[in-house]
Amino acid sequence: MEDGPSSLFSQASRPKKYLATAGLIYCCFSMGIANSFLNPTVLDFSHKLDESVDRVSIVFTVLTAACLVGALFSGIASICIPRPARAMLSLGLMTIPLFTIPYVESLMMLYVHAAIVGFGAGGLDAAQAAWIIDIWRHEAAPFILSLHFAYSAGTLIPPLILGPYLTEEEDKACNETTITISTSTSTELPYESKLQVPFTIGASIACISIVIQTFIYIFVFRQCKSANSNQNTKNGEKNEVEEVETEETSKVAATATEATFSSDLKRTILLATLCCCVISFYQGLELTTSQFIPTFAHFSKVCLSEKESARIAFGLQMGFASGRLLGIFLVLKIAPHFILAGNFLLLLGCNIILLVWAGSNVTWLWVGSVGIGLGMSTVYPAMYAYIEKYLFVTDRMTSTVVVCAGLVSAIYPIVVGNSVENNPEMLTYVNFLSLFMCGVAFLVLFYVTHVRASRIQKSENEKIQ
């Protein structure tokens, strides 16, 4: 692995590293809560603001776009703003608007609040991957998976908190004689939202992450930084003498460094580009499958109701979260490239199940959906666990990956959404394309980092002998 420059966190003791990791895990848990808290509330805000569901649903596009801008800002700001300060700023922007979202009186204000939440979430998303790698370096793999499991666990919290407070409306598709509850009184009484309580609870849980990060930085790592500064001052005079003695040697070494800089830069750009390709097409597969699996279940031959289709989506998410929990332990025994290969093969098999059998059989639909959730679960974190062995992951690299993945995945809903009602199999066709692109990019990455590097090392050893 390319070790990269040492930092306050990489040089800390193991107890302090565990403490920092625990804080990051809770931050990702909070990010999962904040990013998904609006998901079950579209119908409620549609009634409250007297707007159509389509117009309210634009809030998710605003949230995604703001995430990309936040990730881009985080990468640029990493040049001059310390990572803990950026993390606390992102956490504040991500969580505090949750307190006021239930009180918005216009659709535009809902968009503004969602944009602020998305901007903070994007900044934190770009920072957390580089941060955990900076802390643990070559030991980072299980901790990367832990962060992603925490995020998945966080996405399960909003439905549990919001459930008792959401408006109950019966499904007309299942029973033509069903009448919507309170139809006769809806024109007499203004709609009264009950979302203030669950949003306050969710925001309070998420805001704890700000307190944790502030405490860890000020009372733990700030003191370490002061101690290191004092030690460097005491050794200043001694270092000056040594620098004069080694100046001539450094000039000779600089010549060799310049000769290899160009090849190292090309290699870094190549690895980063291949990593972006794998994660971008995977992200498109993940987001599109998660968004459209209920639609697939509803419009395919099994013709499930909206409520039953929602259960299929929940099964996919449970498989997703369970797979990430299992991945934490698997990565301790299995190399990341084997985990990635297993993920791609499982996704391929389950996508074939969705295409061939799931459209006409509910049991196979459940098998395919849960299997795809398991297959998707560890691709993103395992990719970072693999690439960090060959490339030091910085904030600018993670922000670039997040932005590229967001731009590529933004195309998927347009392609699938325009045809999924009349041709549900379009979801599986797009998934096949994504798997093909991910597989090709990862094979090239594996060849460059593993196969080719092994051959070069072997030839160098033969020359020495």
VEXDREN-2710 file (C-alpha; in Angstrom, 1 decimal):
% VEXDREN-2710
k/r/px/py/pz
1/MET/0.0/0.0/0.0
2/GLU/1.0/3.6/-0.6
3/ASP/1.3/4.9/2.9
4/GLY/0.9/8.6/2.1
5/PRO/1.8/11.4/4.5
6/SER/1.4/10.8/8.3
7/SER/-1.3/12.7/10.1
8/LEU/-2.5/13.3/13.7
9/PHE/-4.9/10.4/13.4
10/SER/-2.6/7.9/11.8
11/GLN/0.0/8.5/14.5
12/ALA/-2.5/8.2/17.4
13/SER/-2.6/5.3/19.8
14/ARG/-4.9/2.4/19.0
15/PRO/-7.4/3.4/21.8
16/LYS/-7.7/6.8/20.3
17/LYS/-8.1/5.3/16.8
18/TYR/-10.9/3.2/18.1
19/LEU/-12.5/6.2/19.7
20/ALA/-12.3/8.2/16.4
21/THR/-13.7/5.3/14.5
22/ALA/-16.6/5.0/16.8
23/GLY/-17.4/8.6/16.3
24/LEU/-17.2/8.2/12.5
25/ILE/-19.5/5.1/12.7
26/TYR/-22.1/7.2/14.5
27/CYS/-21.7/10.0/12.0
28/CYS/-22.5/7.5/9.2
29/PHE/-25.5/6.2/11.2
30/SER/-26.7/9.8/11.4
31/MET/-26.1/10.3/7.7
32/GLY/-28.3/7.3/6.9
33/ILE/-31.1/8.8/9.1
34/ALA/-30.8/12.3/7.5
35/ASN/-30.5/11.1/3.9
36/SER/-33.6/8.9/4.1
37/PHE/-35.9/10.8/6.5
38/LEU/-37.9/12.3/3.7
39/ASN/-38.5/9.0/1.8
40/PRO/-41.7/8.0/3.6
41/THR/-43.2/11.5/3.8
42/VAL/-43.9/12.4/0.2
43/LEU/-47.7/11.7/0.5
44/ASP/-47.9/13.6/3.8
45/PHE/-46.2/16.7/2.4
46/SER/-48.3/16.4/-0.7
47/HIS/-51.4/16.8/1.5
48/LYS/-49.9/19.5/3.7
49/LEU/-48.6/21.7/0.9
50/ASP/-51.6/20.9/-1.5
51/GLU/-49.2/19.8/-4.2
52/SER/-49.1/16.8/-6.5
53/VAL/-46.9/13.8/-5.5
54/ASP/-44.8/14.3/-8.7
55/ARG/-43.9/17.9/-7.7
56/VAL/-43.1/16.9/-4.1
57/SER/-41.0/14.0/-5.4
58/ILE/-38.6/16.5/-7.0
59/VAL/-37.2/16.9/-3.5
60/PHE/-35.2/13.7/-4.1
61/THR/-33.6/15.2/-7.2
62/VAL/-32.7/18.3/-5.2
63/LEU/-31.3/16.2/-2.4
64/THR/-29.1/14.2/-4.9
65/ALA/-27.9/17.3/-6.7
66/ALA/-27.0/19.0/-3.4
67/CYS/-25.1/15.9/-2.3
68/LEU/-22.9/16.2/-5.5
69/VAL/-22.2/19.9/-4.8
70/GLY/-21.4/19.1/-1.2
71/ALA/-19.0/16.4/-2.2
72/LEU/-17.3/18.7/-4.7
73/PHE/-17.0/21.4/-2.1
74/SER/-15.5/19.0/0.4
75/GLY/-12.8/18.0/-2.1
76/ILE/-11.9/21.6/-2.9
77/ALA/-12.1/22.7/0.7
78/SER/-9.7/19.9/1.8
79/ILE/-6.9/22.1/0.6
80/CYS/-7.4/24.8/3.3
81/ILE/-10.0/23.5/5.8
82/PRO/-9.0/20.7/8.3
83/ARG/-11.1/17.5/7.9
84/PRO/-12.6/17.6/11.5
85/ALA/-13.8/21.2/10.9
86/ARG/-15.4/20.2/7.5
87/ALA/-17.0/17.1/9.1
88/MET/-18.6/19.2/11.9
89/LEU/-19.8/21.8/9.4
90/SER/-21.3/19.0/7.2
91/LEU/-23.0/17.4/10.2
92/GLY/-24.5/20.7/11.2
93/LEU/-25.9/21.4/7.8
94/MET/-27.1/17.8/7.5
95/THR/-29.0/17.5/10.8
96/ILE/-30.2/20.9/12.0
97/PRO/-32.7/21.5/9.1
98/LEU/-34.5/18.3/10.1
99/PHE/-35.9/20.3/13.1
100/THR/-37.6/22.8/10.8
101/ILE/-38.7/20.7/7.8
102/PRO/-42.1/19.9/9.3
103/TYR/-42.9/23.6/9.6
104/VAL/-42.3/24.5/6.0
105/GLU/-45.3/26.2/4.3
106/SER/-44.3/26.1/0.7
107/LEU/-42.7/23.6/-1.7
108/MET/-39.8/25.9/-2.4
109/MET/-38.9/26.0/1.3
110/LEU/-39.0/22.2/1.3
111/TYR/-36.6/22.1/-1.6
112/VAL/-34.3/24.6/0.2
113/HIS/-34.2/22.5/3.4
114/ALA/-33.5/19.3/1.4
115/ALA/-30.7/21.1/-0.5
116/ILE/-29.0/22.0/2.8
117/VAL/-29.4/18.5/4.1
118/GLY/-28.0/17.0/0.9
119/PHE/-25.1/19.5/0.8
120/GLY/-24.0/18.4/4.3
121/ALA/-24.5/14.7/3.6
122/GLY/-22.4/15.0/0.4
123/GLY/-19.6/16.7/2.3
124/LEU/-19.6/14.0/5.0
125/ASP/-19.8/11.2/2.5
126/ALA/-16.7/12.4/0.7
127/ALA/-14.8/12.9/3.9
128/GLN/-15.6/9.7/5.8
129/ALA/-14.0/7.2/3.4
130/ALA/-10.7/9.1/3.2
131/TRP/-10.8/9.7/7.0
132/ILE/-11.1/6.1/8.0
133/ILE/-8.3/5.1/5.6
134/ASP/-6.2/7.9/7.0
135/ILE/-6.7/6.5/10.5
136/TRP/-6.1/2.8/9.9
137/ARG/-4.1/2.7/6.6
138/HIS/-3.6/-0.9/5.6
139/GLU/-5.9/-2.1/8.4
140/ALA/-8.9/-0.1/7.2
141/ALA/-10.9/-2.7/5.4
142/PRO/-13.2/-3.9/8.2
143/PHE/-13.7/-0.4/9.4
144/ILE/-14.7/0.8/6.0
145/LEU/-17.4/-1.9/5.9
146/SER/-18.4/-0.9/9.5
147/LEU/-19.1/2.7/8.3
148/HIS/-21.3/1.5/5.4
149/PHE/-23.2/-0.9/7.7
150/ALA/-23.9/2.0/10.1
151/TYR/-25.3/4.0/7.2
152/SER/-27.5/1.1/6.1
153/ALA/-28.7/0.7/9.7
154/GLY/-29.5/4.4/9.8
155/THR/-31.8/4.1/6.7
156/LEU/-34.0/1.7/8.6
157/ILE/-34.7/4.2/11.4
158/PRO/-36.9/6.8/9.7
159/PRO/-39.7/4.3/8.8
160/LEU/-39.8/3.1/12.4
161/ILE/-40.0/6.6/13.8
162/LEU/-42.4/8.1/11.2
163/GLY/-44.7/5.1/10.9
164/PRO/-47.2/6.0/13.7
165/TYR/-47.4/9.6/12.5
166/LEU/-48.0/9.2/8.8
167/THR/-51.4/9.6/7.1
168/GLU/-53.2/6.3/6.6
169/GLU/-54.6/5.9/3.1
170/GLU/-56.0/2.7/1.8
171/ASP/-54.9/1.3/-1.6
172/LYS/-57.5/1.7/-4.3
173/ALA/-55.7/-0.6/-6.7
174/CYS/-56.5/-3.7/-4.7
175/ASN/-60.2/-3.1/-4.1
176/GLU/-62.2/-1.0/-6.5
177/THR/-64.9/-0.5/-3.9
178/THR/-62.5/1.0/-1.3
179/ILE/-63.1/4.6/-0.3
180/THR/-60.3/6.8/0.9
181/ILE/-60.6/7.5/4.6
182/SER/-62.1/10.9/5.6
183/THR/-63.0/11.8/2.1
184/SER/-66.2/13.6/3.2
185/THR/-64.4/15.7/5.7
186/SER/-61.2/16.5/3.8
187/THR/-62.9/19.5/2.2
188/GLU/-64.2/20.8/5.5
189/LEU/-61.1/20.6/7.7
190/PRO/-57.6/21.7/6.8
191/TYR/-55.0/19.0/6.7
192/GLU/-53.0/18.8/9.9
193/SER/-49.6/17.2/9.7
194/LYS/-48.2/15.2/12.6
195/LEU/-44.6/15.1/11.5
196/GLN/-43.2/17.6/14.1
197/VAL/-42.6/14.9/16.7
198/PRO/-40.8/12.2/14.6
199/PHE/-38.7/14.8/12.8
200/THR/-37.6/16.3/16.2
201/ILE/-36.8/12.8/17.4
202/GLY/-34.8/11.9/14.3
203/ALA/-33.0/15.3/14.3
204/SER/-32.1/14.9/18.0
205/ILE/-30.6/11.4/17.4
206/ALA/-28.6/12.7/14.4
207/CYS/-27.4/15.8/16.3
208/ILE/-25.6/13.7/18.8
209/SER/-23.0/13.1/16.2
210/ILE/-22.0/16.8/16.3
211/VAL/-21.5/16.6/20.1
212/ILE/-19.4/13.4/19.7
213/GLN/-17.1/14.8/17.0
214/THR/-16.6/18.0/18.9
215/PHE/-15.7/16.2/22.1
216/ILE/-13.3/13.8/20.3
217/TYR/-11.5/16.6/18.5
218/ILE/-11.2/19.2/21.3
219/PHE/-10.5/16.9/24.3
220/VAL/-8.6/14.1/22.6
221/PHE/-6.9/14.9/19.4
222/ARG/-6.4/18.6/20.0
223/GLN/-4.3/17.8/23.0
224/CYS/-2.2/15.4/20.9
225/LYS/-1.7/18.1/18.3
226/SER/-0.4/20.5/21.0
227/ALA/2.0/17.9/22.4
228/ASN/3.3/17.1/19.0
229/SER/3.9/20.8/18.3
230/ASN/5.9/21.2/21.5
231/GLN/8.0/18.2/20.7
232/ASN/8.8/19.5/17.2
233/THR/9.8/22.9/18.7
234/LYS/12.3/21.2/21.1
235/ASN/13.8/19.2/18.3
236/GLY/14.0/22.2/15.9
237/GLU/17.6/23.1/16.4
238/LYS/18.8/19.5/16.1
239/ASN/16.8/19.1/12.9
240/GLU/18.4/22.3/11.4
241/VAL/21.9/20.8/11.7
242/GLU/20.8/17.5/10.2
243/GLU/19.1/19.3/7.3
244/VAL/22.3/21.1/6.4
245/GLU/24.2/17.8/6.4
246/THR/21.7/16.0/4.2
247/GLU/21.0/18.8/1.8
248/GLU/23.5/17.5/-0.8
249/THR/22.0/14.0/-0.5
250/SER/18.5/15.3/-1.0
251/LYS/19.5/17.0/-4.2
252/VAL/20.7/13.7/-5.6
253/ALA/17.6/11.9/-4.5
254/ALA/15.4/14.7/-6.0
255/THR/16.7/13.9/-9.5
256/ALA/15.6/10.2/-9.1
257/THR/12.2/11.3/-7.7
258/GLU/11.6/13.6/-10.7
259/ALA/12.3/10.7/-13.1
260/THR/9.6/8.5/-11.4
261/PHE/7.0/11.3/-10.8
262/SER/5.6/11.2/-14.3
263/SER/5.0/7.4/-14.2
264/ASP/3.5/7.5/-10.7
265/LEU/1.1/10.3/-11.7
266/LYS/-0.1/8.3/-14.7
267/ARG/-0.6/5.3/-12.6
268/THR/-2.5/7.3/-10.0
269/ILE/-4.8/8.8/-12.6
270/LEU/-5.4/5.4/-14.2
271/LEU/-6.2/3.7/-10.9
272/ALA/-8.5/6.6/-9.8
273/THR/-10.3/6.5/-13.2
274/LEU/-10.9/2.7/-13.0
275/CYS/-12.1/3.1/-9.5
276/CYS/-14.6/5.8/-10.6
277/CYS/-15.8/3.6/-13.4
278/VAL/-16.5/0.6/-11.1
279/ILE/-18.2/2.7/-8.4
280/SER/-20.2/4.9/-10.8
281/PHE/-21.8/2.0/-12.7
282/TYR/-22.4/0.1/-9.5
283/GLN/-24.0/3.2/-7.9
284/GLY/-26.4/3.4/-10.9
285/LEU/-27.3/-0.2/-10.4
286/GLU/-27.8/0.2/-6.6
287/LEU/-30.0/3.3/-6.8
288/THR/-32.1/2.2/-9.7
289/THR/-32.8/-1.2/-8.3
290/SER/-33.7/0.2/-4.9
291/GLN/-36.0/2.8/-6.4
292/PHE/-37.7/0.7/-9.1
293/ILE/-38.0/-2.8/-7.5
294/PRO/-41.4/-1.9/-6.1
295/THR/-42.5/-0.7/-9.6
296/PHE/-41.1/-3.8/-11.2
297/ALA/-43.1/-5.9/-8.7
298/HIS/-46.3/-3.9/-9.4
299/PHE/-46.2/-3.9/-13.2
300/SER/-44.8/-7.4/-13.8
301/LYS/-47.0/-10.4/-14.2
302/VAL/-47.2/-11.0/-10.5
303/CYS/-49.0/-7.6/-10.3
304/LEU/-48.4/-7.0/-6.6
305/SER/-50.2/-4.2/-4.8
306/GLU/-48.3/-1.1/-3.8
307/LYS/-48.1/-2.2/-0.2
308/GLU/-46.9/-5.7/-1.1
309/SER/-44.3/-4.1/-3.5
310/ALA/-43.1/-2.0/-0.7
311/ARG/-42.5/-5.2/1.3
312/ILE/-40.3/-6.5/-1.5
313/ALA/-38.3/-3.3/-1.4
314/PHE/-37.9/-3.7/2.4
315/GLY/-36.7/-7.2/1.9
316/LEU/-34.0/-5.9/-0.5
317/GLN/-32.9/-3.3/2.1
318/MET/-32.8/-6.0/4.8
319/GLY/-30.6/-8.1/2.5
320/PHE/-28.4/-5.0/1.9
321/ALA/-27.9/-4.2/5.6
322/SER/-27.4/-7.9/6.5
323/GLY/-24.7/-8.3/3.8
324/ARG/-22.8/-5.3/5.1
325/LEU/-22.8/-6.7/8.6
326/LEU/-21.6/-10.0/7.3
327/GLY/-18.9/-8.3/5.2
328/ILE/-17.3/-6.8/8.3
329/PHE/-16.3/-10.3/9.3
330/LEU/-15.7/-11.7/5.8
331/VAL/-13.1/-9.0/5.0
332/LEU/-11.0/-10.2/7.9
333/LYS/-10.5/-13.6/6.2
334/ILE/-11.1/-13.0/2.5
335/ALA/-9.3/-10.6/0.2
336/PRO/-11.4/-7.7/-1.1
337/HIS/-11.0/-8.7/-4.7
338/PHE/-12.6/-12.1/-3.9
339/ILE/-15.5/-10.4/-2.1
340/LEU/-16.0/-8.2/-5.2
341/ALA/-16.0/-11.1/-7.5
342/GLY/-18.5/-12.9/-5.3
343/ASN/-20.7/-9.8/-5.3
344/PHE/-20.7/-9.5/-9.1
345/LEU/-21.5/-13.2/-9.6
346/LEU/-24.4/-13.0/-7.0
347/LEU/-25.8/-9.9/-8.7
348/LEU/-25.6/-11.5/-12.1
349/GLY/-27.4/-14.7/-10.9
350/CYS/-30.1/-12.8/-9.0
351/ASN/-30.6/-10.4/-12.0
352/ILE/-31.2/-13.5/-14.2
353/ILE/-33.7/-14.7/-11.6
354/LEU/-35.6/-11.3/-11.8
355/LEU/-35.6/-11.5/-15.6
356/VAL/-36.6/-15.1/-16.1
357/TRP/-38.7/-16.2/-13.1
358/ALA/-39.5/-13.3/-10.7
359/GLY/-41.9/-11.6/-13.0
360/SER/-44.4/-14.4/-12.7
361/ASN/-43.6/-16.0/-9.3
362/VAL/-43.7/-14.2/-6.0
363/THR/-41.3/-16.6/-4.3
364/TRP/-38.6/-16.1/-6.9
365/LEU/-39.2/-12.3/-6.7
366/TRP/-38.4/-12.4/-3.0
367/VAL/-35.3/-14.6/-3.7
368/GLY/-34.1/-12.3/-6.4
369/SER/-34.7/-9.1/-4.5
370/VAL/-33.1/-10.2/-1.2
371/GLY/-30.2/-11.8/-3.2
372/ILE/-29.6/-8.5/-5.1
373/GLY/-29.6/-6.7/-1.7
374/LEU/-26.9/-9.1/-0.5
375/GLY/-24.9/-8.8/-3.7
376/MET/-24.9/-5.0/-3.6
377/SER/-24.1/-4.7/0.1
378/THR/-20.3/-4.8/0.0
379/VAL/-19.4/-3.6/-3.5
380/TYR/-18.8/0.0/-2.5
381/PRO/-16.8/-0.5/0.7
382/ALA/-14.9/-3.5/-0.7
383/MET/-13.8/-1.4/-3.6
384/TYR/-12.3/1.2/-1.3
385/ALA/-10.8/-1.7/0.8
386/TYR/-9.1/-2.9/-2.4
387/ILE/-7.9/0.3/-3.9
388/GLU/-6.4/1.6/-0.6
389/LYS/-3.8/-1.2/-0.9
390/TYR/-2.4/0.4/-4.0
391/LEU/-3.3/4.1/-3.8
392/PHE/-3.5/6.5/-0.9
393/VAL/-7.1/7.7/-0.8
394/THR/-7.4/11.4/-0.2
395/ASP/-10.4/13.7/0.2
396/ARG/-10.1/15.0/-3.3
397/MET/-10.2/11.5/-4.7
398/THR/-13.3/10.5/-2.6
399/SER/-15.1/13.7/-3.6
400/THR/-14.3/13.0/-7.3
401/VAL/-15.7/9.4/-7.0
402/VAL/-18.9/10.7/-5.3
403/VAL/-19.4/13.3/-8.0
404/CYS/-18.8/10.9/-10.9
405/ALA/-21.0/8.2/-9.4
406/GLY/-23.8/10.8/-8.9
407/LEU/-23.6/12.1/-12.4
408/VAL/-23.6/8.6/-14.0
409/SER/-26.4/7.3/-11.7
410/ALA/-28.5/10.3/-12.5
411/ILE/-29.0/9.0/-16.0
412/TYR/-30.5/5.6/-14.9
413/PRO/-33.9/6.8/-13.5
414/ILE/-34.5/8.6/-16.8
415/VAL/-33.8/5.5/-18.9
416/VAL/-35.7/3.1/-16.6
417/GLY/-38.5/5.4/-15.5
418/ASN/-39.7/6.1/-19.1
419/SER/-40.3/2.4/-19.8
420/VAL/-40.6/0.4/-16.6
421/GLU/-44.4/0.6/-16.5
422/ASN/-44.8/-0.9/-20.0
423/ASN/-41.7/-3.0/-20.0
424/PRO/-40.6/-3.9/-16.4
425/GLU/-37.8/-6.1/-17.7
426/MET/-35.9/-2.8/-18.7
427/LEU/-34.7/-2.7/-15.1
428/THR/-32.9/-6.0/-15.5
429/TYR/-31.4/-5.0/-18.9
430/VAL/-29.9/-1.9/-17.4
431/ASN/-28.5/-3.9/-14.5
432/PHE/-26.8/-6.3/-17.0
433/LEU/-25.2/-3.3/-18.7
434/SER/-24.0/-2.0/-15.3
435/LEU/-22.5/-5.4/-14.4
436/PHE/-20.7/-5.7/-17.7
437/MET/-19.2/-2.2/-17.3
438/CYS/-18.2/-2.9/-13.7
439/GLY/-16.7/-6.3/-14.6
440/VAL/-14.6/-4.9/-17.4
441/ALA/-13.3/-1.9/-15.4
442/PHE/-12.5/-4.1/-12.4
443/LEU/-10.7/-6.7/-14.5
444/VAL/-8.5/-4.0/-16.0
445/LEU/-7.9/-2.6/-12.5
446/PHE/-7.0/-6.1/-11.2
447/TYR/-4.6/-6.6/-14.0
448/VAL/-2.9/-3.3/-13.5
449/THR/-2.6/-3.6/-9.7
450/HIS/-2.2/-7.3/-9.1
451/VAL/-1.2/-9.3/-12.2
452/ARG/1.0/-6.8/-13.9
453/ALA/2.6/-5.7/-10.6
454/SER/3.4/-9.3/-9.7
455/ARG/5.1/-9.9/-13.1
456/ILE/7.2/-6.7/-12.7
457/GLN/8.2/-7.7/-9.2
458/LYS/9.1/-11.2/-10.3
459/SER/11.3/-9.9/-13.2
460/GLU/13.1/-7.5/-10.9
461/ASN/13.8/-10.4/-8.4
462/GLU/15.2/-12.5/-11.3
463/LYS/17.5/-9.7/-12.3
464/ILE/18.9/-9.3/-8.8
465/GLN/19.6/-13.0/-8.6
END
